[in-house]
Amino acid sequence: MEEMNLEKEMTVHCGKVTDSMETLESLCREEAEKLLATLDVPEGRQVEVPFWTKDFPELIAVGKFSCDNSGKVIYELDFSQSTL
């Protein structure tokens, strides 16, 4: 079985470039929460997932998913790399 490169294949699209940053941040958090249920992050690794707008592709944030000490997948959204 071929190993999937999550960092190259996984992206999230939500919102529009005309949405407020507050709306986009909220949408990104909702999508990140959905990913928590399905994402399997290898221990000791961090998976970065870009969050883009749906209409005209602008980067909203980068989600950084990793495991905490108990093995639970957690995330942080980095909005500092946004192109909006």
N, CA, C and O atoms as a DFTB+ gen file, in Angstrom:
336 C
 N C O
     1  1       0.846      -1.184       0.000
     2  2       0.000       0.000       0.000
     3  2       0.887       1.242       0.000
     4  3       1.854       1.323       0.757
     5  1       0.557       2.190      -0.837
     6  2       1.338       3.410      -0.950
     7  2       0.990       4.356       0.189
     8  3      -0.183       4.533       0.520
     9  1       2.003       4.961       0.784
    10  2       1.793       5.892       1.888
    11  2       1.381       7.250       1.338
    12  3       2.015       7.777       0.424
    13  1       0.317       7.811       1.899
    14  2      -0.180       9.096       1.428
    15  2       0.630      10.231       2.051
    16  3       0.877      10.228       3.256
    17  1       1.039      11.188       1.244
    18  2       1.738      12.363       1.739
    19  2       0.687      13.408       2.069
    20  3       0.275      14.179       1.202
    21  1       0.254      13.434       3.324
    22  2      -0.836      14.308       3.743
    23  2      -0.544      15.773       3.463
    24  3      -1.445      16.517       3.074
    25  1       0.688      16.195       3.652
    26  2       1.010      17.596       3.505
    27  2       0.874      18.077       2.065
    28  3       0.646      19.265       1.840
    29  1       1.007      17.186       1.087
    30  2       0.892      17.593      -0.309
    31  2      -0.516      17.392      -0.849
    32  3      -0.895      18.056      -1.813
    33  1      -1.292      16.510      -0.265
    34  2      -2.582      16.144      -0.820
    35  2      -3.776      16.756      -0.099
    36  3      -4.854      16.829      -0.689
    37  1      -3.642      17.187       1.112
    38  2      -4.786      17.652       1.866
    39  2      -4.855      19.173       1.886
    40  3      -3.904      19.849       2.278
    41  1      -5.986      19.692       1.460
    42  2      -6.271      21.114       1.554
    43  2      -7.732      21.284       1.946
    44  3      -8.544      20.380       1.748
    45  1      -8.058      22.432       2.495
    46  2      -9.432      22.744       2.877
    47  2      -9.824      24.023       2.151
    48  3      -9.045      24.973       2.085
    49  1     -11.037      24.040       1.609
    50  2     -11.571      25.226       0.940
    51  2     -12.844      25.640       1.659
    52  3     -13.762      24.835       1.815
    53  1     -12.902      26.893       2.097
    54  2     -14.083      27.398       2.788
    55  2     -14.160      28.917       2.634
    56  3     -13.140      29.594       2.510
    57  1     -15.363      29.428       2.644
    58  2     -15.569      30.868       2.600
    59  2     -15.220      31.495       1.259
    60  3     -14.827      30.820       0.307
    61  1     -15.380      32.821       1.221
    62  2     -15.104      33.601       0.016
    63  2     -14.183      34.759       0.376
    64  3     -14.101      35.161       1.536
    65  1     -13.500      35.284      -0.611
    66  2     -12.577      36.395      -0.355
    67  2     -13.305      37.629       0.158
    68  3     -12.686      38.487       0.787
    69  1     -14.602      37.738      -0.095
    70  2     -15.376      38.890       0.371
    71  2     -15.874      38.729       1.807
    72  3     -16.405      39.679       2.384
    73  1     -15.712      37.543       2.390
    74  2     -16.109      37.327       3.791
    75  2     -15.160      38.078       4.719
    76  3     -13.996      38.298       4.384
    77  1     -15.662      38.464       5.877
    78  2     -14.803      39.129       6.868
    79  2     -13.792      38.128       7.415
    80  3     -14.019      36.918       7.375
    81  1     -12.692      38.633       7.917
    82  2     -11.667      37.750       8.490
    83  2     -12.238      36.970       9.673
    84  3     -11.869      35.815       9.887
    85  1     -13.128      37.586      10.437
    86  2     -13.749      36.891      11.574
    87  2     -14.561      35.687      11.082
    88  3     -14.511      34.612      11.678
    89  1     -15.311      35.881       9.985
    90  2     -16.096      34.785       9.418
    91  2     -15.178      33.673       8.917
    92  3     -15.425      32.493       9.167
    93  1     -14.124      34.056       8.214
    94  2     -13.187      33.064       7.691
    95  2     -12.498      32.291       8.811
    96  3     -12.305      31.080       8.702
    97  1     -12.124      32.984       9.889
    98  2     -11.502      32.301      11.027
    99  2     -12.464      31.295      11.630
   100  3     -12.063      30.185      11.979
   101  1     -13.720      31.667      11.755
   102  2     -14.728      30.767      12.308
   103  2     -14.922      29.542      11.409
   104  3     -15.005      28.415      11.897
   105  1     -14.992      29.770      10.087
   106  2     -15.143      28.663       9.152
   107  2     -13.935      27.725       9.202
   108  3     -14.092      26.506       9.135
   109  1     -12.749      28.283       9.319
   110  2     -11.539      27.464       9.412
   111  2     -11.555      26.607      10.670
   112  3     -11.172      25.438      10.632
   113  1     -11.995      27.179      11.780
   114  2     -12.073      26.407      13.032
   115  2     -13.065      25.256      12.902
   116  3     -12.799      24.145      13.361
   117  1     -14.219      25.528      12.268
   118  2     -15.212      24.474      12.064
   119  2     -14.632      23.340      11.220
   120  3     -14.812      22.167      11.546
   121  1     -13.942      23.687      10.144
   122  2     -13.356      22.665       9.268
   123  2     -12.224      21.911       9.976
   124  3     -12.072      20.704       9.788
   125  1     -11.442      22.608      10.779
   126  2     -10.360      21.955      11.530
   127  2     -10.933      20.950      12.524
   128  3     -10.372      19.870      12.709
   129  1     -12.035      21.298      13.158
   130  2     -12.682      20.380      14.099
   131  2     -13.154      19.119      13.376
   132  3     -13.044      18.017      13.914
   133  1     -13.679      19.278      12.156
   134  2     -14.099      18.110      11.371
   135  2     -12.894      17.228      11.040
   136  3     -12.990      16.001      11.077
   137  1     -11.773      17.848      10.720
   138  2     -10.567      17.079      10.389
   139  2     -10.055      16.271      11.576
   140  3      -9.497      15.188      11.397
   141  1     -10.242      16.789      12.775
   142  2      -9.762      16.077      13.969
   143  2     -10.319      14.657      14.036
   144  3      -9.638      13.736      14.487
   145  1     -11.549      14.488      13.589
   146  2     -12.197      13.172      13.668
   147  2     -11.649      12.186      12.638
   148  3     -11.790      10.975      12.811
   149  1     -11.029      12.684      11.574
   150  2     -10.604      11.800      10.499
   151  2      -9.098      11.740      10.297
   152  3      -8.599      10.816       9.655
   153  1      -8.376      12.698      10.826
   154  2      -6.944      12.800      10.568
   155  2      -6.151      11.907      11.514
   156  3      -6.337      11.942      12.730
   157  1      -5.272      11.116      10.936
   158  2      -4.390      10.242      11.716
   159  2      -2.971      10.794      11.579
   160  3      -2.336      10.656      10.533
   161  1      -2.490      11.414      12.642
   162  2      -1.159      12.019      12.614
   163  2      -0.179      11.089      13.309
   164  3      -0.383      10.733      14.470
   165  1       0.875      10.691      12.620
   166  2       1.874       9.835      13.263
   167  2       2.509      10.538      14.463
   168  3       2.759      11.743      14.429
   169  1       2.764       9.777      15.511
   170  2       3.359      10.337      16.726
   171  2       4.694      11.008      16.395
   172  3       5.520      10.458      15.666
   173  1       4.882      12.188      16.938
   174  2       6.119      12.921      16.729
   175  2       6.163      13.726      15.445
   176  3       7.171      14.368      15.151
   177  1       5.083      13.699      14.675
   178  2       5.028      14.443      13.419
   179  2       3.994      15.541      13.499
   180  3       3.091      15.511      14.335
   181  1       4.139      16.507      12.620
   182  2       3.162      17.574      12.492
   183  2       2.720      17.606      11.035
   184  3       3.550      17.572      10.127
   185  1       1.418      17.670      10.816
   186  2       0.864      17.746       9.471
   187  2       0.316      19.154       9.278
   188  3      -0.485      19.633      10.081
   189  1       0.754      19.813       8.207
   190  2       0.271      21.153       7.905
   191  2      -0.743      21.070       6.773
   192  3      -0.494      20.449       5.739
   193  1      -1.890      21.706       6.985
   194  2      -2.975      21.695       6.016
   195  2      -3.327      23.140       5.682
   196  3      -3.712      23.900       6.570
   197  1      -3.202      23.533       4.407
   198  2      -3.583      24.901       4.043
   199  2      -5.099      25.050       3.943
   200  3      -5.794      24.143       3.485
   201  1      -5.598      26.195       4.372
   202  2      -7.013      26.542       4.292
   203  2      -7.145      27.687       3.288
   204  3      -6.601      28.771       3.497
   205  1      -7.879      27.434       2.189
   206  2      -8.036      28.382       1.090
   207  2      -9.488      28.826       0.972
   208  3     -10.397      28.118       1.406
   209  1      -9.704      30.002       0.383
   210  2     -11.057      30.414       0.045
   211  2     -11.534      29.585      -1.141
   212  3     -10.729      29.107      -1.939
   213  1     -12.869      29.418      -1.251
   214  2     -13.450      28.587      -2.313
   215  2     -13.470      29.296      -3.664
   216  3     -13.144      28.692      -4.686
   217  1     -13.848      30.567      -3.675
   218  2     -14.086      31.238      -4.948
   219  2     -12.793      31.585      -5.688
   220  3     -12.510      31.007      -6.737
   221  1     -12.035      32.488      -5.171
   222  2     -10.752      32.869      -5.739
   223  2      -9.717      32.405      -4.739
   224  3      -9.754      32.856      -3.594
   225  1      -8.796      31.530      -5.106
   226  2      -7.917      30.902      -4.109
   227  2      -6.951      31.864      -3.422
   228  3      -5.923      32.255      -3.975
   229  1      -7.316      32.226      -2.212
   230  2      -6.452      33.013      -1.337
   231  2      -6.228      32.195      -0.074
   232  3      -7.156      31.576       0.445
   233  1      -5.011      32.194       0.409
   234  2      -4.690      31.448       1.628
   235  2      -5.270      32.171       2.840
   236  3      -5.016      33.357       3.050
   237  1      -6.047      31.444       3.628
   238  2      -6.622      32.008       4.849
   239  2      -5.701      31.709       6.031
   240  3      -5.363      32.598       6.812
   241  1      -5.304      30.449       6.145
   242  2      -4.502      30.018       7.295
   243  2      -3.834      28.688       6.975
   244  3      -4.135      28.042       5.971
   245  1      -2.926      28.300       7.852
   246  2      -2.321      26.979       7.785
   247  2      -2.645      26.281       9.103
   248  3      -2.327      26.781      10.182
   249  1      -3.281      25.122       8.997
   250  2      -3.584      24.325      10.171
   251  2      -2.419      23.406      10.475
   252  3      -1.915      22.713       9.591
   253  1      -1.998      23.402      11.719
   254  2      -0.881      22.548      12.139
   255  2      -1.430      21.504      13.102
   256  3      -1.799      21.812      14.236
   257  1      -1.476      20.259      12.627
   258  2      -2.050      19.156      13.384
   259  2      -0.933      18.266      13.916
   260  3      -0.002      17.910      13.193
   261  1      -1.047      17.913      15.199
   262  2      -0.053      17.047      15.831
   263  2      -0.734      16.272      16.955
   264  3      -1.918      16.469      17.227
   265  1       0.022      15.392      17.603
   266  2      -0.500      14.622      18.742
   267  2       0.021      15.218      20.038
   268  3       1.186      15.606      20.131
   269  1      -0.854      15.289      21.042
   270  2      -0.387      15.717      22.358
   271  2       0.208      14.514      23.089
   272  3       0.321      13.431      22.516
   273  1       0.580      14.702      24.331
   274  2       1.232      13.631      25.109
   275  2       0.365      12.393      25.303
   276  3       0.880      11.292      25.495
   277  1      -0.957      12.576      25.252
   278  2      -1.855      11.431      25.433
   279  2      -2.200      10.745      24.111
   280  3      -2.935       9.757      24.105
   281  1      -1.677      11.256      22.983
   282  2      -1.944      10.666      21.684
   283  2      -3.144      11.256      20.973
   284  3      -3.496      10.817      19.878
   285  1      -3.778      12.249      21.584
   286  2      -4.935      12.910      20.990
   287  2      -4.455      13.915      19.935
   288  3      -3.501      14.657      20.168
   289  1      -5.124      13.935      18.771
   290  2      -4.771      14.884      17.718
   291  2      -5.291      16.262      18.107
   292  3      -6.462      16.425      18.449
   293  1      -4.403      17.249      18.048
   294  2      -4.741      18.633      18.360
   295  2      -4.322      19.491      17.166
   296  3      -3.601      19.033      16.280
   297  1      -4.788      20.747      17.159
   298  2      -4.416      21.622      16.049
   299  2      -4.226      23.059      16.516
   300  3      -4.683      23.466      17.584
   301  1      -3.539      23.796      15.676
   302  2      -3.359      25.233      15.848
   303  2      -3.529      25.833      14.458
   304  3      -3.005      25.298      13.480
   305  1      -4.260      26.942      14.367
   306  2      -4.421      27.622      13.088
   307  2      -3.518      28.840      13.063
   308  3      -3.570      29.682      13.959
   309  1      -2.691      28.929      12.037
   310  2      -1.757      30.042      11.880
   311  2      -2.287      30.967      10.783
   312  3      -2.188      30.666       9.594
   313  1      -2.854      32.103      11.213
   314  2      -3.415      33.073      10.278
   315  2      -2.364      34.093       9.814
   316  3      -2.664      34.946       8.979
   317  1      -1.161      34.016      10.338
   318  2      -0.135      34.993       9.986
   319  2       0.358      34.842       8.546
   320  3       0.966      35.762       7.999
   321  1       0.100      33.695       7.938
   322  2       0.546      33.459       6.564
   323  2      -0.531      33.797       5.534
   324  3      -0.340      33.564       4.340
   325  1      -1.656      34.339       5.983
   326  2      -2.768      34.658       5.107
   327  2      -2.369      35.613       3.991
   328  3      -1.567      36.523       4.197
   329  1      -2.938      35.396       2.805
   330  2      -2.696      36.302       1.681
   331  2      -3.862      37.273       1.470
   332  3      -3.910      37.990       0.471
   333  1      -4.798      37.288       2.421
   334  2      -5.952      38.200       2.326
   335  2      -5.613      39.568       2.870
   336  3      -6.461      40.460       2.871
